[in-house]
Amino acid sequence: MKQKRKLVTEIPGPRSRALWERRTRAVPAAVGTTLPIFVQRAQGGIVEDVDGNRLIDLGSGIAVVNVGHAHPAVVEAIAQQAANFVHTCFQVTPYEGYVAVCEQLAARTPGNHEKRSVLVNSGAEAVENAVKIARAATGRPAVIAFDQAFHGRTLLGLSLTAKVVPYKKSFGPYAPEIYRAPFSYPFRGTGRLAETLEWIEASVDVSQIACVVVEPIAGEGGFVVPEPRWLEGIAQWCRSNGVVFVADEVQTGFGRTGAWFASEHEGVVPDLVATAKGLGGGMPIAGVTGRAEIMDAVHAGGLGSTFGGNPVSCAAALAAIDVIEKEQLVERAQMLGNRMLERLVALQHDTTGIGDVRGRGAMVAIELVNDDGTPDAERAKRVCADCHTQGVIVLTAGTSGNVVRLLPPLVLDESLLDEGLDALEKAVRG
Ligand code: PLZ
């Protein structure tokens, strides 16, 4: 498919609007929609809708298609595996693909220690399993999560997640023994390391803490990059206190930030790493990878799932990992990121209302604020909607909803990225 933006109708066009009518009668409004175009095809960095519009994708299906939409190597791997067998359940009769993905996870995640992995279906499930494993390994109940955190929509995932509307509202009660500490937020000057550690020690009996669950960069929370050494400080504190350090690399993983995993930027080696999204190149698969002694502390049969590490998803994951390596997408993420930061910092200086430009690699965001520095969520919404009308997919984020985030596929042509940034610039300038 030609890697070119093309608008042939208004956005959304008549066919998408007709499907939207059907959708409203079949799907509850509880399932949100960023942009109500219905997709017909997607390849590389372009999404084509049912009206024939072709949009530049700066969202990657929320950081999933790092290798681009429908990468030929991934599609081929899926087709071949599907022709051989689609499902057996690894716990019933195992297959090589699952083991091979776990070997890849061991090789790619930070640290040279011996590792084991368990494969599941989604980011939420990965985080939940990480907590289960940490509890089993330590015999302790408490879990530390953070402001700005997003860890999924299952009940434990939501218990760990910070934002109330739309995620948590109406759905409680939540799991006990979860304590929310301040996350480092340099733009707002909150959550310095000492403050965070003091908060933890004052709020929880440290001897009862099983794990700290942290995103190296808060994703849904607004691409908040903690201050330098914050993550390292938390990891060190965990080590000193027998607390398992769990990195939620669901959104930051697989090249996204210009490293295989974002923890690497801080030289941090997590005890457990939760992965999902980019792992499968578009197929649903997730994992928990961790120190052998922690993973092996769980009793036989304690972990599993019917579909976890589905053979087709495993084949896709192996292909996607290979593509990231062969096409040097980690390096490409850095290049795309630098390009975005440069443009957006210039825009920040040349306009009003962009309080902060931040990110790492191809995970970049602008935080929109009012004159008094308070979050401007309305403007973020308007900017996104304007980009969508121009045929560029961008997403919002932020606990206050005032962040516009960019997560292009790592294969995106520079010229398409520039075109996308032109649209964003136009939208910001209004
Ligand atoms: N951990 C860091 O970013 C998913 C959420 C989309 P699942 N982020 C996108 C939505 O509206 O629900 C995410 C994440 C981090 C965990 C998760 C959860 O991953 O695969 O969506 O369960």
Residues whose N, C-alpha, C, O or C-beta is under 5 A from the ligand:
A	BS01	PLZ	I62 S122 G123 A124 E125 F150 H151 G152 E215 G219 E220 D248 V250 Q251 A276
